[in-house]
Amino acid sequence: QDQLVESGGGSVQSGGSLRLSCAASRLTYCMAWFRQAPGQEREAVAVISSYDGPTYADSVKGRFTISRDNAKNTLYLQMNSLKPDDTAMYYCAAGAFAPCSTRSARSDFGTWGQGTQVTVSA
């Protein structure tokens, strides 16, 4: 069974950076980072497929970068210029469908990690 394990979360001040990692038993065609803040719906932050370019939520464009290392079966999310609004639990997700983007439905992603907490203070 596919497994995803996130790491790299933590507490930082506004303007700081974090790099999240997602170790996978295998990377599927479509890999994504979602986040969920308390009382809010889980939203797609960044999505990357095997062959297409990445897509980002408008709120993180220019600040976050998603990447994948297929040789290491690892997905990354580099987060720069962090803001308090970025505070959330961040989840790695995998799906075997195409095309995929930040507009893809959450239900299309069949495998999820347990999440890693990111807290940004003002």
Solvent accessible surface area in square Angstrom, and as a share of the most:
residue,aa,sasa,rsa
1,Q,216,0.96
2,D,41,0.21
3,Q,124,0.55
4,L,11,0.05
5,V,94,0.54
6,E,17,0.08
7,S,59,0.38
8,G,37,0.36
9,G,29,0.28
10,G,28,0.27
11,S,94,0.61
12,V,29,0.17
13,Q,133,0.59
14,S,57,0.37
15,G,53,0.51
16,G,25,0.24
17,S,57,0.37
18,L,30,0.15
19,R,132,0.48
20,L,0,0.00
21,S,28,0.18
22,C,0,0.00
23,A,56,0.44
24,A,14,0.11
25,S,66,0.43
26,R,128,0.47
27,L,23,0.11
28,T,12,0.07
29,Y,56,0.21
30,C,0,0.00
31,M,0,0.00
32,A,0,0.00
33,W,0,0.00
34,F,2,0.01
35,R,17,0.06
36,Q,63,0.28
37,A,21,0.16
38,P,121,0.76
39,G,93,0.89
40,Q,115,0.51
41,E,135,0.61
42,R,58,0.21
43,E,75,0.34
44,A,14,0.11
45,V,0,0.00
46,A,0,0.00
47,V,2,0.01
48,I,20,0.10
49,S,5,0.03
50,S,43,0.28
51,Y,187,0.71
52,D,75,0.39
53,G,53,0.51
54,P,60,0.38
55,T,46,0.27
56,Y,42,0.16
57,A,20,0.16
58,D,122,0.63
59,S,62,0.40
60,V,0,0.00
61,K,118,0.50
62,G,87,0.83
63,R,32,0.12
64,F,6,0.02
65,T,73,0.42
66,I,5,0.03
67,S,46,0.29
68,R,41,0.15
69,D,43,0.22
70,N,89,0.46
71,A,100,0.77
72,K,139,0.59
73,N,51,0.26
74,T,17,0.10
75,L,0,0.00
76,Y,31,0.12
77,L,0,0.00
78,Q,59,0.26
79,M,0,0.00
80,N,63,0.32
81,S,57,0.37
82,L,1,0.01
83,K,97,0.41
84,P,60,0.38
85,D,126,0.65
86,D,1,0.01
87,T,38,0.22
88,A,3,0.02
89,M,62,0.28
90,Y,0,0.00
91,Y,30,0.11
92,C,0,0.00
93,A,0,0.00
94,A,4,0.03
95,G,4,0.03
96,A,89,0.69
97,F,47,0.20
98,A,70,0.54
99,P,116,0.73
100,C,14,0.08
101,S,30,0.19
102,T,33,0.19
103,R,231,0.84
104,S,22,0.14
105,A,52,0.41
106,R,109,0.40
107,S,103,0.67
108,D,68,0.35
109,F,6,0.02
110,G,71,0.68
111,T,30,0.17
112,W,71,0.25
113,G,6,0.06
114,Q,160,0.71
115,G,20,0.19
116,T,17,0.10
117,Q,78,0.34
118,V,0,0.00
119,T,51,0.30
120,V,7,0.04
121,S,55,0.36
122,A,118,0.92
